[in-house]
Amino acid sequence: MATQETVRFEAVRIHTDDLGRATRAYARLLGCPPERAGDDLVRFGLGRGAVELVPGTPGAQALRLACGTGTGAEAALAAARAARFGGLDVLVDPPLADTYGAASQRAELTPTRGGFLAVDHVVVNTTNPGRAIALWRDTLGVRLALDREFPARGLRMLFFRSAGVTLEVVSPIGAAAAGDDVQHGVAYRVAELARVRTRLLDDGFDVSTVRDGNKRGTLVATVRAGTEGVPTLLIEALPDDDGRG
């Protein structure tokens, strides 16, 4: 078992067949200009995590991680690559020694002018939660913050936390283990969800009504279009709660 975190979450990558269109859409969604824009990658940095747009099939997603600097990191990554990261599309950058772990230490998040604070969590669907634990916790050392079954929903949920961002792995209870894991969607932490929703509606986005989140003390709303086919959730943590939806 890994004794320390081998990787740190850096960004979610979203594929698009029209980089210009996607850039305009995500600039409107997130309420900020990209911090980097080129012919093969556009990056929007948030208080924790980032969104990167790259050419490809719309709706397809990937994870970008930074390699840790601890003993055994290379061996752990080699094992994860041999396991194909459970079938997920994962890129691993070289160590970022000057910033490694810094994101998870930030107490305060500064919103974009559009009210977005951070990537809150990335959802992955699996039929093999044991493989996910062996990969993310035991091989890569990412903290398993929660492993719980929700019988009323028919789901087992695993929360792996890295740099303040959660990889939420969802599995049907009792499902036969088969096939690759699939990255499903992205949830963003926002400030003043009602205000963010109004802004997005005024800008032509299709956004659901605000509702209670699955975790007590959160409010959520779903962006139903304009995200390059990526299921997108907005979360507000109410005062005295740092929860997730």
Phi and psi in degrees as GROMACS dihedral restraints (atoms count N, CA, C in turn):
[ dihedral_restraints ]
;  ai    aj    ak    al  type     phi  dphi    fc
    3     4     5     6     1   -64.8    20    10
    4     5     6     7     1   141.5    20    10
    6     7     8     9     1   -95.0    20    10
    7     8     9    10     1   -14.2    20    10
    9    10    11    12     1  -151.4    20    10
   10    11    12    13     1   164.5    20    10
   12    13    14    15     1   -64.0    20    10
   13    14    15    16     1   124.5    20    10
   15    16    17    18     1   -87.8    20    10
   16    17    18    19     1   -26.8    20    10
   18    19    20    21     1  -131.7    20    10
   19    20    21    22     1   158.8    20    10
   21    22    23    24     1  -126.8    20    10
   22    23    24    25     1   137.3    20    10
   24    25    26    27     1   -64.1    20    10
   25    26    27    28     1   131.8    20    10
   27    28    29    30     1  -116.4    20    10
   28    29    30    31     1   -46.7    20    10
   30    31    32    33     1  -161.7    20    10
   31    32    33    34     1   156.5    20    10
   33    34    35    36     1  -101.7    20    10
   34    35    36    37     1   135.4    20    10
   36    37    38    39     1  -106.6    20    10
   37    38    39    40     1   133.1    20    10
   39    40    41    42     1  -119.8    20    10
   40    41    42    43     1   129.8    20    10
   42    43    44    45     1   -92.0    20    10
   43    44    45    46     1   148.5    20    10
   45    46    47    48     1  -148.5    20    10
   46    47    48    49     1   149.6    20    10
   48    49    50    51     1   -93.5    20    10
   49    50    51    52     1     3.2    20    10
   51    52    53    54     1  -147.9    20    10
   52    53    54    55     1    94.6    20    10
   54    55    56    57     1   -63.8    20    10
   55    56    57    58     1   -35.6    20    10
   57    58    59    60     1   -64.5    20    10
   58    59    60    61     1   -45.9    20    10
   60    61    62    63     1   -61.4    20    10
   61    62    63    64     1   -47.3    20    10
   63    64    65    66     1   -64.0    20    10
   64    65    66    67     1   -39.0    20    10
   66    67    68    69     1   -62.2    20    10
   67    68    69    70     1   -45.2    20    10
   69    70    71    72     1   -63.5    20    10
   70    71    72    73     1   -41.0    20    10
   72    73    74    75     1   -65.7    20    10
   73    74    75    76     1   -45.0    20    10
   75    76    77    78     1   -75.1    20    10
   76    77    78    79     1   -27.8    20    10
   78    79    80    81     1   -64.4    20    10
   79    80    81    82     1   -39.0    20    10
   81    82    83    84     1   -71.0    20    10
   82    83    84    85     1   -43.0    20    10
   84    85    86    87     1   -61.5    20    10
   85    86    87    88     1   -54.1    20    10
   87    88    89    90     1   -78.9    20    10
   88    89    90    91     1   -18.6    20    10
   90    91    92    93     1    74.0    20    10
   91    92    93    94     1    36.5    20    10
   93    94    95    96     1  -159.3    20    10
   94    95    96    97     1   154.0    20    10
   96    97    98    99     1   -77.5    20    10
   97    98    99   100     1   158.6    20    10
   99   100   101   102     1   -67.1    20    10
  100   101   102   103     1   147.2    20    10
  102   103   104   105     1   -85.4    20    10
  103   104   105   106     1   -13.3    20    10
  105   106   107   108     1  -149.8    20    10
  106   107   108   109     1   135.5    20    10
  108   109   110   111     1  -142.6    20    10
  109   110   111   112     1   125.7    20    10
  111   112   113   114     1  -145.4    20    10
  112   113   114   115     1  -174.2    20    10
  114   115   116   117     1   -73.8    20    10
  115   116   117   118     1   -19.7    20    10
  117   118   119   120     1  -123.6    20    10
  118   119   120   121     1    -0.6    20    10
  120   121   122   123     1  -163.4    20    10
  121   122   123   124     1   135.3    20    10
  123   124   125   126     1  -125.3    20    10
  124   125   126   127     1   131.4    20    10
  126   127   128   129     1  -123.5    20    10
  127   128   129   130     1   131.3    20    10
  129   130   131   132     1  -113.9    20    10
  130   131   132   133     1   114.0    20    10
  132   133   134   135     1   -88.9    20    10
  133   134   135   136     1   135.5    20    10
  135   136   137   138     1  -116.3    20    10
  136   137   138   139     1   179.4    20    10
  138   139   140   141     1   -58.6    20    10
  139   140   141   142     1   -36.5    20    10
  141   142   143   144     1  -135.4    20    10
  142   143   144   145     1   128.2    20    10
  144   145   146   147     1    78.5    20    10
  145   146   147   148     1   173.6    20    10
  147   148   149   150     1  -148.1    20    10
  148   149   150   151     1   161.6    20    10
  150   151   152   153     1  -114.1    20    10
  151   152   153   154     1   126.7    20    10
  153   154   155   156     1  -120.7    20    10
  154   155   156   157     1   131.6    20    10
  156   157   158   159     1  -104.7    20    10
  157   158   159   160     1   131.0    20    10
  159   160   161   162     1  -137.6    20    10
  160   161   162   163     1   154.4    20    10
  162   163   164   165     1   -63.5    20    10
  163   164   165   166     1   143.3    20    10
  165   166   167   168     1   160.3    20    10
  166   167   168   169     1  -166.1    20    10
  168   169   170   171     1   -75.8    20    10
  169   170   171   172     1   123.9    20    10
  171   172   173   174     1   -55.0    20    10
  172   173   174   175     1   140.4    20    10
  174   175   176   177     1    93.4    20    10
  175   176   177   178     1   -24.6    20    10
  177   178   179   180     1   -70.5    20    10
  178   179   180   181     1   144.4    20    10
  180   181   182   183     1  -133.4    20    10
  181   182   183   184     1   159.5    20    10
  183   184   185   186     1  -143.6    20    10
  184   185   186   187     1   164.3    20    10
  186   187   188   189     1  -111.1    20    10
  187   188   189   190     1   141.4    20    10
  189   190   191   192     1  -117.8    20    10
  190   191   192   193     1   127.5    20    10
  192   193   194   195     1  -120.0    20    10
  193   194   195   196     1   157.1    20    10
  195   196   197   198     1  -106.8    20    10
  196   197   198   199     1   137.6    20    10
  198   199   200   201     1   -72.1    20    10
  199   200   201   202     1   141.1    20    10
  201   202   203   204     1   -74.5    20    10
  202   203   204   205     1   176.2    20    10
  204   205   206   207     1  -114.1    20    10
  205   206   207   208     1     3.5    20    10
  207   208   209   210     1   -78.1    20    10
  208   209   210   211     1   166.9    20    10
  210   211   212   213     1   -60.6    20    10
  211   212   213   214     1   133.8    20    10
  213   214   215   216     1    89.9    20    10
  214   215   216   217     1     0.2    20    10
  216   217   218   219     1   -61.9    20    10
  217   218   219   220     1   -44.9    20    10
  219   220   221   222     1   -63.8    20    10
  220   221   222   223     1   -40.9    20    10
  222   223   224   225     1   -66.3    20    10
  223   224   225   226     1   -40.2    20    10
  225   226   227   228     1   -64.6    20    10
  226   227   228   229     1   -41.5    20    10
  228   229   230   231     1   -66.6    20    10
  229   230   231   232     1   -38.0    20    10
  231   232   233   234     1   -61.2    20    10
  232   233   234   235     1   -40.6    20    10
  234   235   236   237     1   -66.7    20    10
  235   236   237   238     1   -40.1    20    10
  237   238   239   240     1   -65.4    20    10
  238   239   240   241     1   -39.9    20    10
  240   241   242   243     1   -66.4    20    10
  241   242   243   244     1   -37.7    20    10
  243   244   245   246     1   -63.5    20    10
  244   245   246   247     1   -32.9    20    10
  246   247   248   249     1   -84.6    20    10
  247   248   249   250     1     2.8    20    10
  249   250   251   252     1    58.9    20    10
  250   251   252   253     1    27.9    20    10
  252   253   254   255     1    49.2    20    10
  253   254   255   256     1    35.7    20    10
  255   256   257   258     1    69.3    20    10
  256   257   258   259     1    13.9    20    10
  258   259   260   261     1    97.4    20    10
  259   260   261   262     1    -4.5    20    10
  261   262   263   264     1   -77.6    20    10
  262   263   264   265     1   153.2    20    10
  264   265   266   267     1   -85.9    20    10
  265   266   267   268     1   108.1    20    10
  267   268   269   270     1  -128.5    20    10
  268   269   270   271     1   129.1    20    10
  270   271   272   273     1  -108.6    20    10
  271   272   273   274     1   139.9    20    10
  273   274   275   276     1  -123.1    20    10
  274   275   276   277     1   119.9    20    10
  276   277   278   279     1   -83.3    20    10
  277   278   279   280     1   161.4    20    10
  279   280   281   282     1   -61.3    20    10
  280   281   282   283     1   166.0    20    10
  282   283   284   285     1   -56.9    20    10
  283   284   285   286     1   142.1    20    10
  285   286   287   288     1  -111.6    20    10
  286   287   288   289     1    77.6    20    10
  288   289   290   291     1   -60.9    20    10
  289   290   291   292     1   -30.2    20    10
  291   292   293   294     1   -79.7    20    10
  292   293   294   295     1   -20.4    20    10
  294   295   296   297     1  -124.1    20    10
  295   296   297   298     1    -1.2    20    10
  297   298   299   300     1   -59.0    20    10
  298   299   300   301     1   122.9    20    10
  300   301   302   303     1    84.1    20    10
  301   302   303   304     1    -8.0    20    10
  303   304   305   306     1   -65.8    20    10
  304   305   306   307     1   -39.1    20    10
  306   307   308   309     1   -59.0    20    10
  307   308   309   310     1   -38.8    20    10
  309   310   311   312     1   -72.3    20    10
  310   311   312   313     1   -12.3    20    10
  312   313   314   315     1   -93.1    20    10
  313   314   315   316     1    -8.6    20    10
  315   316   317   318     1   -71.9    20    10
  316   317   318   319     1   121.7    20    10
  318   319   320   321     1   -80.8    20    10
  319   320   321   322     1   -33.9    20    10
  321   322   323   324     1  -114.3    20    10
  322   323   324   325     1   139.9    20    10
  324   325   326   327     1  -114.4    20    10
  325   326   327   328     1   135.7    20    10
  327   328   329   330     1   -98.4    20    10
  328   329   330   331     1   122.4    20    10
  330   331   332   333     1   -72.4    20    10
  331   332   333   334     1   153.0    20    10
  333   334   335   336     1   -66.2    20    10
  334   335   336   337     1   170.7    20    10
  336   337   338   339     1   -66.2    20    10
  337   338   339   340     1   -15.4    20    10
  339   340   341   342     1   -91.8    20    10
  340   341   342   343     1     2.5    20    10
  342   343   344   345     1    91.6    20    10
  343   344   345   346     1     7.9    20    10
  345   346   347   348     1   -89.7    20    10
  346   347   348   349     1   133.9    20    10
  348   349   350   351     1  -102.4    20    10
  349   350   351   352     1   -45.1    20    10
  351   352   353   354     1  -166.8    20    10
  352   353   354   355     1   162.3    20    10
  354   355   356   357     1   -74.4    20    10
  355   356   357   358     1   119.2    20    10
  357   358   359   360     1   -85.4    20    10
  358   359   360   361     1   -54.7    20    10
  360   361   362   363     1  -155.4    20    10
  361   362   363   364     1   158.4    20    10
  363   364   365   366     1  -116.6    20    10
  364   365   366   367     1   131.1    20    10
  366   367   368   369     1   -96.1    20    10
  367   368   369   370     1   132.9    20    10
  369   370   371   372     1  -125.9    20    10
  370   371   372   373     1   130.2    20    10
  372   373   374   375     1   -95.2    20    10
  373   374   375   376     1   137.0    20    10
  375   376   377   378     1  -144.9    20    10
  376   377   378   379     1   157.1    20    10
  378   379   380   381     1  -109.9    20    10
  379   380   381   382     1     5.9    20    10
  381   382   383   384     1  -133.9    20    10
  382   383   384   385     1    73.4    20    10
  384   385   386   387     1   -63.7    20    10
  385   386   387   388     1   -29.5    20    10
  387   388   389   390     1   -62.1    20    10
  388   389   390   391     1   -39.8    20    10
  390   391   392   393     1   -64.7    20    10
  391   392   393   394     1   -39.9    20    10
  393   394   395   396     1   -62.1    20    10
  394   395   396   397     1   -42.5    20    10
  396   397   398   399     1   -64.8    20    10
  397   398   399   400     1   -43.5    20    10
  399   400   401   402     1   -62.4    20    10
  400   401   402   403     1   -35.0    20    10
  402   403   404   405     1   -77.8    20    10
  403   404   405   406     1   -60.0    20    10
  405   406   407   408     1   -77.5    20    10
  406   407   408   409     1   -42.6    20    10
  408   409   410   411     1   -85.2    20    10
  409   410   411   412     1   -54.4    20    10
  411   412   413   414     1   -76.7    20    10
  412   413   414   415     1   -33.4    20    10
  414   415   416   417     1   -93.2    20    10
  415   416   417   418     1   -46.4    20    10
  417   418   419   420     1   -97.9    20    10
  418   419   420   421     1    -8.1    20    10
  420   421   422   423     1    74.5    20    10
  421   422   423   424     1    16.1    20    10
  423   424   425   426     1   -75.1    20    10
  424   425   426   427     1   135.0    20    10
  426   427   428   429     1   -65.7    20    10
  427   428   429   430     1   128.3    20    10
  429   430   431   432     1   -89.5    20    10
  430   431   432   433     1   100.3    20    10
  432   433   434   435     1   -81.3    20    10
  433   434   435   436     1   -24.3    20    10
  435   436   437   438     1  -156.0    20    10
  436   437   438   439     1   137.4    20    10
  438   439   440   441     1  -139.2    20    10
  439   440   441   442     1   104.4    20    10
  441   442   443   444     1  -146.9    20    10
  442   443   444   445     1   143.8    20    10
  444   445   446   447     1   -95.9    20    10
  445   446   447   448     1   141.9    20    10
  447   448   449   450     1  -120.6    20    10
  448   449   450   451     1    85.2    20    10
  450   451   452   453     1   -56.3    20    10
  451   452   453   454     1   -36.8    20    10
  453   454   455   456     1   -62.5    20    10
  454   455   456   457     1   -27.3    20    10
  456   457   458   459     1  -100.9    20    10
  457   458   459   460     1    -7.1    20    10
  459   460   461   462     1    70.0    20    10
  460   461   462   463     1    27.5    20    10
  462   463   464   465     1  -127.9    20    10
  463   464   465   466     1   146.5    20    10
  465   466   467   468     1  -109.1    20    10
  466   467   468   469     1   132.2    20    10
  468   469   470   471     1  -124.2    20    10
  469   470   471   472     1   133.6    20    10
  471   472   473   474     1  -117.9    20    10
  472   473   474   475     1   129.8    20    10
  474   475   476   477     1  -114.5    20    10
  475   476   477   478     1   111.3    20    10
  477   478   479   480     1  -102.2    20    10
  478   479   480   481     1   123.7    20    10
  480   481   482   483     1  -109.7    20    10
  481   482   483   484     1   131.6    20    10
  483   484   485   486     1  -143.8    20    10
  484   485   486   487     1   125.0    20    10
  486   487   488   489     1    54.8    20    10
  487   488   489   490     1    35.4    20    10
  489   490   491   492     1    80.8    20    10
  490   491   492   493     1     2.1    20    10
  492   493   494   495     1  -113.6    20    10
  493   494   495   496     1   142.3    20    10
  495   496   497   498     1  -106.4    20    10
  496   497   498   499     1   133.0    20    10
  498   499   500   501     1   -94.4    20    10
  499   500   501   502     1   107.5    20    10
  501   502   503   504     1   -95.9    20    10
  502   503   504   505     1   108.2    20    10
  504   505   506   507     1  -101.0    20    10
  505   506   507   508     1   121.6    20    10
  507   508   509   510     1  -116.4    20    10
  508   509   510   511     1   130.8    20    10
  510   511   512   513     1  -134.5    20    10
  511   512   513   514     1   135.3    20    10
  513   514   515   516     1   -63.8    20    10
  514   515   516   517     1   133.6    20    10
  516   517   518   519     1   -62.8    20    10
  517   518   519   520     1   128.8    20    10
  519   520   521   522     1    81.2    20    10
  520   521   522   523     1     4.1    20    10
  522   523   524   525     1   -67.4    20    10
  523   524   525   526     1   144.0    20    10
  525   526   527   528     1   -72.1    20    10
  526   527   528   529     1   132.4    20    10
  528   529   530   531     1   -67.3    20    10
  529   530   531   532     1   117.2    20    10
  531   532   533   534     1  -159.9    20    10
  532   533   534   535     1   136.0    20    10
  534   535   536   537     1    82.2    20    10
  535   536   537   538     1   178.6    20    10
  537   538   539   540     1   -83.4    20    10
  538   539   540   541     1   158.3    20    10
  540   541   542   543     1   -70.4    20    10
  541   542   543   544     1   153.1    20    10
  543   544   545   546     1  -132.3    20    10
  544   545   546   547     1   125.5    20    10
  546   547   548   549     1   -72.5    20    10
  547   548   549   550     1   128.7    20    10
  549   550   551   552     1  -107.7    20    10
  550   551   552   553     1   -48.1    20    10
  552   553   554   555     1  -165.8    20    10
  553   554   555   556     1  -179.7    20    10
  555   556   557   558     1  -130.5    20    10
  556   557   558   559     1   138.3    20    10
  558   559   560   561     1  -116.9    20    10
  559   560   561   562     1   136.5    20    10
  561   562   563   564     1  -115.0    20    10
  562   563   564   565     1   138.8    20    10
  564   565   566   567     1   -81.9    20    10
  565   566   567   568     1   131.8    20    10
  567   568   569   570     1  -128.9    20    10
  568   569   570   571     1   160.2    20    10
  570   571   572   573     1   -99.7    20    10
  571   572   573   574     1   133.3    20    10
  573   574   575   576     1    55.5    20    10
  574   575   576   577     1    72.4    20    10
  576   577   578   579     1   -55.8    20    10
  577   578   579   580     1   -41.1    20    10
  579   580   581   582     1   -59.7    20    10
  580   581   582   583     1   -40.5    20    10
  582   583   584   585     1   -69.1    20    10
  583   584   585   586     1   -40.5    20    10
  585   586   587   588     1   -62.7    20    10
  586   587   588   589     1   -43.8    20    10
  588   589   590   591     1   -60.6    20    10
  589   590   591   592     1   -45.0    20    10
  591   592   593   594     1   -60.9    20    10
  592   593   594   595     1   -43.2    20    10
  594   595   596   597     1   -59.3    20    10
  595   596   597   598     1   -45.6    20    10
  597   598   599   600     1   -67.8    20    10
  598   599   600   601     1   -40.8    20    10
  600   601   602   603     1   -60.8    20    10
  601   602   603   604     1   -42.4    20    10
  603   604   605   606     1   -64.1    20    10
  604   605   606   607     1   -25.3    20    10
  606   607   608   609     1   -94.1    20    10
  607   608   609   610     1     7.3    20    10
  609   610   611   612     1    95.1    20    10
  610   611   612   613     1     4.7    20    10
  612   613   614   615     1   -78.3    20    10
  613   614   615   616     1   148.8    20    10
  615   616   617   618     1   -93.0    20    10
  616   617   618   619     1   108.9    20    10
  618   619   620   621     1  -126.0    20    10
  619   620   621   622     1   134.7    20    10
  621   622   623   624     1   -66.7    20    10
  622   623   624   625     1   170.9    20    10
  624   625   626   627     1   -68.4    20    10
  625   626   627   628     1   159.7    20    10
  627   628   629   630     1   -76.6    20    10
  628   629   630   631     1   137.5    20    10
  630   631   632   633     1  -140.2    20    10
  631   632   633   634     1   167.3    20    10
  633   634   635   636     1   -67.5    20    10
  634   635   636   637     1   140.6    20    10
  636   637   638   639     1   -77.8    20    10
  637   638   639   640     1   170.2    20    10
  639   640   641   642     1   -66.5    20    10
  640   641   642   643     1   -26.0    20    10
  642   643   644   645     1  -100.2    20    10
  643   644   645   646     1   134.2    20    10
  645   646   647   648     1   -55.6    20    10
  646   647   648   649     1   137.1    20    10
  648   649   650   651     1    91.6    20    10
  649   650   651   652     1    12.0    20    10
  651   652   653   654     1  -127.5    20    10
  652   653   654   655     1   151.3    20    10
  654   655   656   657     1  -118.7    20    10
  655   656   657   658     1   145.2    20    10
  657   658   659   660     1  -138.4    20    10
  658   659   660   661     1   159.2    20    10
  660   661   662   663     1  -149.8    20    10
  661   662   663   664     1   151.9    20    10
  663   664   665   666     1  -107.6    20    10
  664   665   666   667     1   131.0    20    10
  666   667   668   669     1   -89.2    20    10
  667   668   669   670     1   117.4    20    10
  669   670   671   672     1   -99.6    20    10
  670   671   672   673     1    -1.8    20    10
  672   673   674   675     1  -162.8    20    10
  673   674   675   676     1   162.5    20    10
  675   676   677   678     1    85.4    20    10
  676   677   678   679     1    16.5    20    10
  678   679   680   681     1  -120.0    20    10
  679   680   681   682     1    26.5    20    10
  681   682   683   684     1    59.8    20    10
  682   683   684   685     1    34.5    20    10
  684   685   686   687     1    79.7    20    10
  685   686   687   688     1     8.6    20    10
  687   688   689   690     1   -94.9    20    10
  688   689   690   691     1   119.9    20    10
  690   691   692   693     1   -55.3    20    10
  691   692   693   694     1   129.7    20    10
  693   694   695   696     1  -133.5    20    10
  694   695   696   697     1   126.3    20    10
  696   697   698   699     1  -119.2    20    10
  697   698   699   700     1   141.1    20    10
  699   700   701   702     1  -110.2    20    10
  700   701   702   703     1   136.0    20    10
  702   703   704   705     1  -129.7    20    10
  703   704   705   706     1   133.4    20    10
  705   706   707   708     1  -114.9    20    10
  706   707   708   709     1   125.8    20    10
  708   709   710   711     1   -88.6    20    10
  709   710   711   712     1   121.9    20    10
  711   712   713   714     1   -71.4    20    10
  712   713   714   715     1   162.6    20    10
  714   715   716   717     1   -50.7    20    10
  715   716   717   718     1   142.2    20    10
  717   718   719   720     1    66.4    20    10
  718   719   720   721     1    24.6    20    10
  720   721   722   723     1  -145.0    20    10
  721   722   723   724     1   127.2    20    10
  723   724   725   726     1  -105.4    20    10
  724   725   726   727     1    32.6    20    10
  726   727   728   729     1   -76.9    20    10
  727   728   729   730     1  -173.1    20    10
  729   730   731   732     1  -132.6    20    10
  730   731   732   733     1   158.2    20    10
